[in-house]
Each structure stands twice: as C-alpha cells, then as structure tokens.
Amino acid sequence: MMVRPAKPADVPAMLTLIRELAAYEREPDAVTMTAEQLSDALFRSHPHLFGHVVEVDGAVVGLALWFLNFNLGGHARVYLEDLYVVPSMRGNGAGRALLSALADVCLQGNGYARLELSVLDWNLPAIGFYRSIGAVGMDDWTVQRVGGDALAALARG
C-alpha cells in the first residue's frame, strides 16, 4: 500500500471513487463534475483542491480530497472534503494511511493548525473510524448551506 499526492493520470480513477462515495452518501446524482473539471481544480498553477490517493498493486483504491481554509486565530488549516476507500480495502489501514499523510501535510512546517472534516450523522462506521484516530465531534457547531435558488436570491440582494 502506498499513499501519495494525486497525479493527472489518477483523475479517471478518482472520479470513479467520487461517484462511489456520492452513491454511498445517498446522493448518486450529486456528482456533475467532469474529469477535466477535476483535473483543473487539482492541477492548475494555484489549485483549488488537493488530493492524495492510496494505491495497492498499481490500482487507486482510495482518495482524500482537501483544501485549505483559515480561522480568525490566524491559522490556515486542512479541511478534508472527501475521504473514500473502496469497500474491499476498508479495515486494512488505507483510510488511516490517507489521514496520516494529511496530518503530515499539516505538520511539515506549513503552519496548518489542524485537520478538520465533516461526516454525515448517520455514517456510524465513519464516525467510529474518525473517533479511533482522535477526532473530536464539534456538537456546538452545525453546518449551514446556501445554494440553488436561495444563493441566487442572496446574490440579487
């Protein structure tokens, strides 16, 4: 098993895994991005998105997609957008290896204060996994989202 930063050649496999994740999250139609859009987000001169993959016997079997955000304490941090490992590789350390690589990104002198993520409240296996690596639930925070018609109305003022 090898974890490494994503390469352009990984994009088709990554997109397949993203679609599998969306289906698992009960939103199979949520993925509308193309391989070209994913590649552009990951590999432009100033990327919007970063990715790591876990590879076994030359096949990409898991991914971590992340980006940077910032808090008012003055610290950048890594935000894990998506973590997915194919079912046949779960329990073999692939997810932990991906998160270990992101923890290393945080601590490589980049000044990233922490690794943050969100998890669906019904995804008990994922919650248990995150707890096993020391993640702490932020029960005093709830995610809020503005999208679709509400986003358009807000933009119009």
C-alpha positions in Angstrom: 0.0 0.0 0.0 1.3 3.4 -1.0 -0.1 6.9 -0.2 1.0 9.7 -2.5 -0.2 13.0 -3.9 -2.6 12.6 -6.8 -1.2 12.8 -10.3 -3.1 13.8 -13.5 -3.2 10.2 -14.6 -5.2 9.4 -11.4 -8.1 11.6 -12.4 -10.3 8.9 -14.0 -9.9 6.6 -11.1 -10.5 9.4 -8.6 -13.7 10.4 -10.4 -14.9 6.8 -10.2 -14.3 6.8 -6.5 -16.0 10.2 -6.0 -19.1 8.7 -7.8 -19.0 5.7 -5.5 -18.8 8.0 -2.5 -21.7 10.0 -3.7 -23.8 6.8 -4.1 -22.8 5.7 -0.6 -23.8 9.1 0.8 -27.2 8.6 -0.9 -26.7 11.3 -3.5 -25.8 9.4 -6.6 -26.7 12.3 -8.9 -24.7 14.9 -7.0 -21.5 14.4 -9.0 -21.8 16.5 -12.1 -18.1 17.4 -12.5 -16.1 16.1 -15.4 -12.7 14.7 -15.4 -11.5 17.9 -17.0 -13.0 20.0 -14.1 -11.4 17.8 -11.5 -8.1 17.9 -13.2 -8.3 21.7 -13.5 -9.2 22.1 -9.8 -6.3 19.8 -8.7 -3.5 20.7 -11.1 -3.9 24.4 -12.1 -1.0 26.7 -11.1 -2.9 27.8 -8.0 -5.0 24.7 -7.1 -8.4 25.0 -5.5 -8.3 21.4 -4.4 -5.6 19.0 -3.3 -5.7 15.2 -3.4 -3.9 12.2 -2.1 -4.5 8.6 -3.3 -3.8 5.2 -1.8 -2.6 2.7 -4.3 -2.4 -1.1 -4.0 -0.8 -3.2 -6.7 -0.8 -0.2 -9.1 -4.6 0.5 -8.6 -6.0 3.6 -6.9 -8.3 2.2 -4.1 -8.8 5.3 -2.0 -8.6 9.1 -2.0 -8.6 12.1 0.2 -9.6 15.4 -1.3 -8.8 18.5 0.7 -8.4 22.2 0.6 -7.1 25.0 2.8 -9.2 27.3 4.9 -8.4 29.9 7.5 -9.6 30.8 11.0 -9.7 34.1 12.9 -6.9 32.8 15.2 -4.6 33.4 12.2 -4.0 29.8 11.3 -4.6 28.0 8.0 -5.9 24.5 8.3 -6.5 21.5 6.1 -10.2 20.8 5.5 -10.9 17.2 4.4 -13.7 17.4 1.8 -13.9 13.7 0.9 -12.3 10.5 2.1 -13.2 7.3 0.4 -11.7 3.8 0.3 -13.2 1.0 -1.8 -15.2 -1.4 0.4 -12.8 -4.3 -0.2 -9.9 -2.3 1.2 -11.6 -1.0 4.3 -10.1 -2.2 7.6 -6.7 -2.6 6.0 -5.3 0.7 7.1 -5.9 2.6 3.8 -8.0 5.3 5.4 -5.7 5.7 8.3 -2.7 6.0 5.9 -4.5 8.8 3.9 -5.3 10.7 7.1 -1.7 10.2 8.3 -0.5 11.7 5.1 -2.7 14.8 5.6 -1.6 15.1 9.2 2.0 15.1 7.9 1.0 17.9 5.4 -0.2 19.9 8.4 3.0 19.4 10.3 5.6 19.8 7.5 6.3 23.4 8.5 3.3 24.7 6.6 1.8 26.2 9.8 -1.5 24.4 9.4 -3.0 24.3 12.8 -5.3 21.3 12.4 -7.2 18.9 10.2 -11.0 19.3 10.0 -13.7 17.4 8.4 -17.5 16.8 8.4 -19.2 13.5 8.5 -22.9 12.6 7.9 -24.6 11.9 11.3 -25.9 8.6 10.1 -22.5 7.3 8.9 -21.6 5.5 12.1 -18.7 3.5 10.7 -17.0 6.7 9.6 -17.7 8.4 12.9 -16.2 5.4 14.7 -13.2 5.5 12.5 -12.7 9.2 13.0 -13.0 8.8 16.8 -10.4 6.0 16.6 -7.8 8.4 15.3 -8.6 11.0 17.9 -11.1 13.2 16.1 -13.5 15.1 18.4 -17.1 15.9 17.4 -18.0 19.6 17.4 -21.5 19.3 18.8 -21.8 23.0 19.3 -21.4 23.7 15.6 -23.9 22.9 12.8 -23.3 23.1 9.1 -25.3 25.7 7.2 -25.6 25.8 3.5 -26.9 28.4 1.0 -27.4 27.1 -2.5 -29.6 26.9 -5.6 -32.5 29.5 -5.6 -31.5 30.8 -2.1 -28.0 31.5 -3.4 -29.3 33.3 -6.4 -31.7 35.4 -4.3 -29.0 36.3 -1.9 -26.7 37.4 -4.7 -29.5 39.7 -6.1 -29.7 41.3 -2.6 
